[in-house]
């Protein structure tokens, strides 16, 4: 039986923190595909911060994902795994450290897969 997605009402950063507190590590699916190897590249959360216009998620290794815009989070499943779908933003930019900044799609959704 597959769970139906449902919207959450808590602040986005709090939802991300609770998801990682429960599951420990997660894979990252960006608008243009997996970040790293599917189901092999799992990351721990370093921090999640609500921004005035979006959300910033930092995962281990100094990688940041910045979602700018009206962010909403939906609890769902990815294949049979628990997941958070982050949507409603206009751009998402994960980057490693300070120098290596990449844009992975102007819109769409980001999925954290446990």
C-alpha positions in Angstrom: 0.0 0.0 0.0 1.4 3.4 -1.0 0.9 6.4 1.2 -0.7 9.4 -0.4 1.4 12.6 -0.3 0.2 15.2 2.2 1.2 18.8 2.8 2.8 19.8 6.1 2.0 23.0 8.0 5.2 23.4 10.0 8.1 25.7 8.9 10.1 24.0 6.1 13.4 23.9 8.0 11.7 22.2 11.0 10.2 19.5 8.7 13.6 18.8 7.1 15.2 18.6 10.6 12.5 16.1 11.8 12.9 14.0 8.6 16.7 13.6 9.2 16.2 13.1 12.9 14.0 10.1 12.1 15.9 8.7 9.1 19.5 9.8 9.8 20.6 10.1 6.1 19.0 10.7 2.8 19.7 10.8 -0.9 19.0 13.9 -3.0 17.0 14.0 -6.2 17.3 17.4 -8.0 15.1 18.7 -10.8 17.6 17.3 -13.3 18.2 13.9 -11.6 20.1 12.3 -8.7 22.9 14.1 -6.9 25.5 11.4 -6.7 24.7 7.7 -7.2 21.1 6.7 -6.7 20.6 5.1 -3.2 24.4 5.0 -2.7 25.1 8.7 -2.0 23.4 9.3 1.3 24.0 12.5 3.3 23.5 13.6 6.9 22.0 17.0 7.6 24.3 19.7 8.9 21.6 22.5 9.2 18.3 23.6 7.8 17.4 27.3 7.9 14.2 29.2 6.8 15.2 32.2 4.8 13.0 35.3 4.2 12.4 34.0 0.7 13.1 30.3 0.8 15.0 27.6 2.5 18.7 26.7 2.9 19.7 23.0 3.6 23.3 22.1 4.3 24.3 18.5 4.2 27.6 16.9 5.1 30.7 17.9 3.1 29.7 21.6 3.0 27.1 21.1 0.4 24.3 23.6 0.4 20.9 23.5 -1.3 19.3 26.9 -1.5 15.6 27.0 -2.6 14.5 30.5 -3.4 10.8 31.3 -3.5 7.6 30.1 -1.9 8.8 26.7 -0.6 6.3 24.0 0.4 7.1 20.5 1.6 5.1 17.4 0.9 5.7 14.1 2.8 5.5 11.3 0.3 7.3 8.2 -0.9 10.0 7.7 -3.6 9.6 4.2 -5.0 8.9 2.5 -1.6 11.1 4.8 0.5 10.0 7.6 2.8 10.7 11.0 1.2 10.2 14.7 1.4 9.3 16.6 -1.8 10.3 20.2 -1.6 8.5 22.3 -4.3 7.2 25.7 -5.1 10.6 27.4 -5.5 12.0 29.2 -8.5 15.6 28.0 -8.3 17.7 25.5 -6.4 21.4 25.8 -6.1 23.4 23.1 -4.4 27.1 23.8 -4.2 30.2 22.3 -2.6 32.2 24.6 -0.4 32.5 28.3 -1.4 34.1 28.0 -4.8 32.2 25.2 -6.6 28.7 26.6 -7.2 26.3 24.9 -9.7 22.7 25.4 -10.7 20.7 22.2 -11.0 17.5 23.5 -12.6 15.5 26.7 -12.5 12.3 25.1 -11.2 10.8 21.8 -10.3 11.1 19.8 -7.1 13.8 18.4 -4.9 13.3 15.1 -3.2 15.0 13.9 0.0 14.9 10.1 -0.1 15.6 8.0 3.0 
